[in-house]
């Protein structure tokens, strides 16, 4: 049972990383920047969106952007674990 939890955590982490990379690539691909700068562009783009649409100061916009990416990673990790658990019980 404990081994299955370890596998669920690993695969959930892989799924969360894939989702995060896909979101960053989608947001960062709209600019003409090198691949290594795409995470910064995505972070700044989300911060700009929060600041512009919700009329937040720069500090709060970056805080909201950080919370957005952390919660995106956490939710996709949680959903990844659920999907792995669902498919592992189907055998």
Steps between C-alpha positions, in 0.01 A plus 500: 500500500781741590676424172187597307489837678861557398416424136192727518715784633765456231251487215299785649817706513578414135149599391521825697833585337362424153196723562720780632739479204208499255342807660833685507570405137153613395528835674867554412468402135313821422825696535819481298728382779742209546367185664684567824328836544148364445436431871585862582281626217211281614540615860515864395205454263279358774614774739418764238156347449426507871628854530312629198166328542472524879682834533758357740834650588810329360577325828151352530497404133821298544365343819183397314708366213703290743184369664358420157798285398525329839129416503516385136780261594318378813167443326661318206700284745181413686311421178795297374495287814125444460543394136784262588298353786199455270695321227696285745176363650362405160734200468 
